[in-house]
Amino acid sequence: MYNSKITGLGYYVPDNVVTNDDLSKMMDTNDAWIQERTGIKERRWIKEGSEDTSAVMGAKAARIAIERAGLTSEDIEFVVFATLSPDYYFPGCGVQIQEMLGLKTVGALDVRNQCSGFIYALSVADKFVKTGDYKNVLVVGAEFHSGGLDKTTRGRGVTVIFGDGAGAAVISRTEDNTKGILSTHLHSEGKHAEELTVLAPSIRHWVPEIMEANDKNDESYFPYMNGTFVFKHAVVRFIEVISEGLQANNLSAEDINMFIPHQANLRISQFVQKKLRLSDDEVYNNIMKYGNTTAASIAIALTEAWEQGKVKDNDIVVLAAFGSGFTWGSVIIRW
């Protein structure tokens, strides 16, 4: 068995900054209300008319990650793309990345695990590399949320949370078994699928029905979230899956040098931090300036933490996410 490690990281966010005050002009909300409930101060939304989409942003982040890995497009042998907001209903963004980056006719896989998407995608890449199938796998998480949000007072409980952006990582083969991705841990509980969902459009509610109804106010077109229910489950599953990963590697919370959670809600991150007894220097949060970018959030945060020197050689880095599905997972890394 080979080992796998992250050799390159990159991220991209749109230039357009949308503050809480900006949102207060669209809906009945205010900066204090949003910060108290989410910790978010601003987020990035793609401007109307921009070239950016989930695939385009993913490609921009990927180019940075590939260059930082010391590789070229010729070296990438497989693509795993995580998103809940693909450019098309089908095909997925993976094949678009293959074309945009000028890759060979490599395999491209799309992961639809929402907030846990990047964790699931990393796990897939890790296994492909460790089994010897590929030397270099590109993992991308990208989201274009702003085009599908209810920007009225009715939708404020969800809309204020989400932002647009993309992050990418190159996972490469290494024969050093002391460093790299130590283990990944994935879970799901589908009975809670409709607690955080977009119900339509879907195969059960397809285009002719939508065209016939022409009901632009149908709430099922927009994301729905049972916020309190999601929060209660998230804090439990975060702790469980982190503990599972630490135990699998004979580690404890005291061994964690950097914890990077999915940026769902600052209150969730703070709760988990307190339970694990981690200091502020041992946790990286950036939800304050980007909001929840779902499959992109951990990739963006990990890249920023690395760029700022907060992730160092030999550090134990823990990534964890919880989201729609419900799905959740963790990745344990020795950097």
VOGU-3710 file (C-alpha; in Angstrom, 3 decimals, decimal comma):
1> mynskitglg> 0,000/0,000/0,000  1,144/3,478/-0,832  0,346/6,513/1,267  -1,321/9,718/0,091  -0,652/13,329/0,965  -1,910/16,770/0,016  0,745/18,343/-2,188  -1,077/21,427/-3,451  -3,892/23,702/-2,277  -5,760/26,590/-3,875
11> yyvpdnvvtn> -8,969/28,560/-3,563  -10,997/31,167/-5,407  -13,851/33,411/-4,284  -15,733/36,040/-6,315  -14,739/39,682/-5,877  -18,270/40,763/-4,990  -18,591/41,173/-1,198  -22,123/41,108/0,235  -22,314/42,402/3,807  -25,055/41,862/6,333
21> ddlskmmdtn> -26,058/45,478/5,824  -26,440/44,770/2,112  -28,829/41,925/2,943  -30,867/44,194/5,217  -31,826/46,134/2,083  -33,267/42,972/0,504  -35,067/41,458/3,492  -36,093/42,102/7,081  -32,801/41,384/8,826  -29,832/43,200/10,298
31> dawiqertgi> -26,163/42,731/11,060  -26,653/41,973/14,760  -29,326/39,323/14,068  -27,130/37,506/11,531  -23,931/37,646/13,574  -25,662/36,459/16,735  -27,083/33,366/15,017  -24,318/32,487/12,564  -21,167/34,497/13,247  -21,187/35,677/9,626
41> kerrwikegs> -20,320/39,276/8,764  -20,107/39,016/4,968  -20,015/36,550/2,111  -19,084/36,477/-1,587  -21,800/36,253/-4,223  -21,210/35,978/-7,944  -22,285/39,146/-9,721  -24,914/38,863/-12,416  -23,192/38,652/-15,787  -19,963/37,201/-14,363
51> edtsavmgak> -18,307/34,246/-16,104  -18,071/32,448/-12,769  -19,980/29,218/-12,177  -19,240/26,276/-9,906  -17,102/24,669/-12,618  -15,322/27,896/-13,590  -14,497/28,759/-9,976  -13,387/25,170/-9,412  -11,035/25,385/-12,366  -9,538/28,636/-11,056
61> aariaierag> -8,858/27,075/-7,656  -7,538/23,889/-9,262  -4,956/25,713/-11,389  -3,479/27,220/-8,215  -3,416/23,871/-6,415  -1,782/22,075/-9,346  0,923/24,744/-9,677  1,642/24,656/-5,946  1,979/20,886/-6,138  4,759/21,407/-8,675
71> ltsediefvv> 2,714/19,633/-11,333  1,074/20,386/-14,659  -2,262/19,316/-16,111  -0,427/16,401/-17,732  0,211/14,910/-14,283  -3,423/14,787/-13,112  -4,820/11,281/-13,541  -8,274/11,558/-11,979  -10,759/14,243/-10,886  -13,207/14,216/-7,978
81> fatlspdyyf> -15,561/17,224/-7,952  -17,844/17,930/-4,992  -20,794/20,317/-5,298  -24,515/20,664/-4,655  -24,778/23,432/-7,262  -23,513/22,008/-10,580  -23,679/24,100/-13,734  -26,087/21,588/-15,255  -28,577/19,096/-13,830  -26,313/16,741/-15,785
91> pgcgvqiqem> -23,527/16,224/-16,719  -21,604/16,997/-13,545  -18,810/19,517/-13,124  -16,061/16,887/-13,159  -16,067/16,592/-16,940  -16,134/20,373/-17,280  -12,988/20,605/-15,170  -11,347/17,986/-17,371  -11,996/20,169/-20,414  -11,258/23,552/-18,801
101> lglktvgald> -7,891/22,423/-17,464  -6,926/20,623/-20,658  -6,488/17,315/-18,855  -6,043/14,027/-20,662  -9,165/11,880/-21,028  -8,943/11,010/-17,355  -11,825/9,784/-15,229  -14,016/12,402/-13,582  -16,267/11,645/-10,642  -18,904/13,925/-9,087
111> vrnqcsgfiy> -19,733/13,791/-5,383  -23,127/15,055/-4,200  -22,744/15,073/-0,429  -23,321/18,761/0,146  -21,512/20,112/3,235  -19,645/16,815/3,636  -18,743/16,760/-0,050  -15,096/17,728/0,259  -14,513/15,177/3,045  -16,118/12,438/0,939
121> alsvadkfvk> -14,147/13,546/-2,130  -10,866/13,480/-0,171  -11,687/9,981/1,021  -12,265/8,779/-2,544  -9,002/10,339/-3,735  -7,126/8,921/-0,750  -8,275/5,393/-1,550  -7,463/5,680/-5,256  -3,932/6,809/-4,437  -3,316/4,326/-1,623
131> tgdyknvlvv> -4,380/1,374/-3,760  -1,889/2,420/-6,429  -4,435/3,272/-9,134  -3,277/6,875/-9,508  -0,315/9,024/-8,512  -2,059/12,408/-8,575  -5,774/13,036/-8,032  -7,387/16,469/-8,207  -10,107/17,144/-5,623  -12,345/20,191/-6,048
141> gaefhsggld> -15,162/21,627/-3,960  -17,149/24,511/-5,437  -20,511/26,176/-4,893  -22,644/28,780/-6,666  -25,278/29,251/-3,980  -26,373/32,805/-4,624  -28,257/32,028/-7,831  -30,635/29,667/-6,015  -31,462/31,490/-2,790  -34,738/33,094/-1,727
151> kttrgrgvtv> -33,620/36,701/-1,233  -36,844/37,790/0,477  -37,693/37,916/4,158  -39,265/34,476/3,828  -35,889/32,960/3,005  -33,674/34,932/5,355  -33,061/32,027/7,780  -31,179/30,204/5,024  -30,087/32,895/2,588  -27,955/34,884/5,037
161> ifgdgagaav> -25,801/31,802/5,640  -24,558/30,861/2,189  -21,763/32,164/-0,021  -20,058/31,284/-3,309  -16,520/30,011/-3,794  -14,226/27,103/-4,605  -11,268/25,249/-3,165  -9,029/22,514/-4,532  -6,390/20,045/-3,404  -3,987/17,724/-5,202
171> isrtedntkg> -3,632/14,324/-3,528  -0,381/12,585/-4,462  1,334/9,276/-3,838  4,082/9,084/-1,257  6,070/6,185/0,139  6,501/7,974/3,475  3,977/6,195/5,712  4,600/8,530/8,637  2,894/11,532/7,007  -0,073/12,302/4,831
181> ilsthlhseg> -3,708/11,268/5,139  -3,807/8,824/8,039  -7,483/7,858/7,795  -10,942/8,979/6,671  -14,292/8,231/8,302  -17,685/8,606/6,603  -21,292/8,255/7,794  -24,873/8,985/6,743  -28,416/8,891/8,144  -30,929/9,297/5,350
191> khaeeltvla> -34,033/9,396/7,528  -33,276/13,088/8,100  -32,905/13,912/4,394  -35,745/16,430/4,321  -34,514/18,426/7,314  -32,052/20,210/4,998  -33,029/19,983/1,357  -34,140/21,436/-1,950  -37,242/19,462/-2,929  -37,658/20,692/-6,500
201> psirhwvpei> -36,892/20,630/-9,325  -36,398/16,885/-9,301  -37,421/13,880/-11,336  -40,665/13,865/-9,312  -41,207/17,553/-9,982  -39,830/17,980/-13,457  -39,635/20,834/-15,949  -43,082/20,517/-17,623  -44,748/20,711/-14,228  -42,722/23,770/-13,295
211> meandkndes> -43,474/25,463/-16,612  -47,167/24,692/-16,305  -47,386/25,911/-12,732  -45,149/28,923/-13,393  -45,190/29,477/-9,666  -42,080/31,419/-8,814  -43,134/31,597/-5,171  -43,081/27,846/-4,608  -40,908/27,419/-1,526  -39,797/23,938/-2,608
221> yfpymngtfv> -37,516/25,501/-5,226  -35,414/27,096/-2,486  -33,299/25,473/0,231  -35,171/24,489/3,384  -33,428/23,946/6,713  -34,775/22,925/10,096  -32,022/24,923/11,755  -32,424/23,861/15,379  -32,739/20,186/14,431  -29,654/20,365/12,205
231> fkhavvrfie> -27,638/22,153/14,881  -28,431/19,556/17,551  -27,427/16,677/15,302  -24,334/18,447/13,951  -22,658/19,020/17,302  -23,154/15,364/18,293  -21,931/13,913/14,993  -18,923/16,254/14,827  -17,653/15,013/18,176  -18,381/11,369/17,318
241> viseglqann> -16,598/11,297/13,985  -13,586/13,280/15,230  -13,233/10,902/18,172  -13,546/7,953/15,790  -10,697/9,275/13,659  -8,458/10,047/16,607  -9,003/6,607/18,155  -8,243/4,882/14,845  -4,810/6,482/14,915  -4,112/6,166/18,657
251> lsaedinmfi> -4,420/9,922/19,074  -6,326/12,160/21,475  -7,740/15,666/21,225  -4,566/16,897/22,929  -2,611/15,799/19,840  -4,567/18,075/17,488  -2,493/20,978/16,192  -5,124/22,338/13,808  -8,838/21,600/13,597  -10,598/22,837/10,461
261> phqanlrisq> -14,347/22,278/10,599  -16,830/22,730/7,806  -17,873/26,368/8,037  -21,579/25,835/8,662  -22,140/28,064/11,653  -19,620/29,686/13,966  -21,666/28,561/16,982  -21,260/24,907/15,957  -17,502/25,327/15,540  -17,229/27,028/18,924
271> fvqkklrlsd> -19,261/24,287/20,623  -17,047/21,556/19,162  -13,904/23,509/20,034  -15,035/23,744/23,650  -15,841/20,025/23,828  -12,406/19,141/22,445  -10,747/21,712/24,719  -8,884/23,328/21,858  -7,434/26,834/21,992  -8,310/29,519/19,454
281> devynnimky> -4,903/28,951/17,828  -5,812/25,303/17,227  -9,008/26,005/15,285  -9,374/27,822/11,978  -12,631/29,597/11,107  -13,319/31,921/8,189  -17,110/31,778/8,047  -17,131/35,398/9,198  -16,002/36,597/5,762  -17,185/33,858/3,382
291> gnttaasiai> -20,315/32,384/4,938  -21,090/28,726/4,356  -19,650/27,652/0,998  -20,713/24,028/1,555  -18,417/21,645/-0,391  -15,862/24,426/-0,817  -15,637/25,538/2,815  -13,041/23,138/4,218  -10,899/23,445/1,087  -10,918/27,247/1,313
301> alteaweqgk> -10,231/27,246/5,056  -7,444/24,659/4,810  -5,783/26,642/2,037  -5,958/29,883/4,018  -4,639/28,237/7,181  -1,726/26,757/5,223  -0,998/30,089/3,492  -0,879/31,824/6,881  1,585/29,298/8,290  -0,947/27,841/10,711
311> vkdndivvla> -0,470/24,349/9,262  3,100/23,201/9,705  5,239/20,161/9,009  4,354/17,181/11,192  1,174/18,816/12,559  -1,873/16,671/13,262  -4,633/18,285/11,197  -8,258/17,239/11,649  -10,934/18,042/9,070  -14,595/17,364/9,846
321> afgsgftwgs> -17,973/18,135/8,303  -21,690/17,575/8,820  -24,449/18,395/6,406  -27,528/17,566/4,386  -28,383/13,926/4,037  -27,552/13,765/6,877  -23,923/12,980/6,053  -20,802/13,542/8,106  -17,150/12,603/8,115  -13,614/13,323/9,245
331> viirw> -10,099/13,184/7,846  -7,021/12,802/10,043  -3,753/14,090/8,547  -0,159/14,254/9,681  1,124/17,172/7,633
//
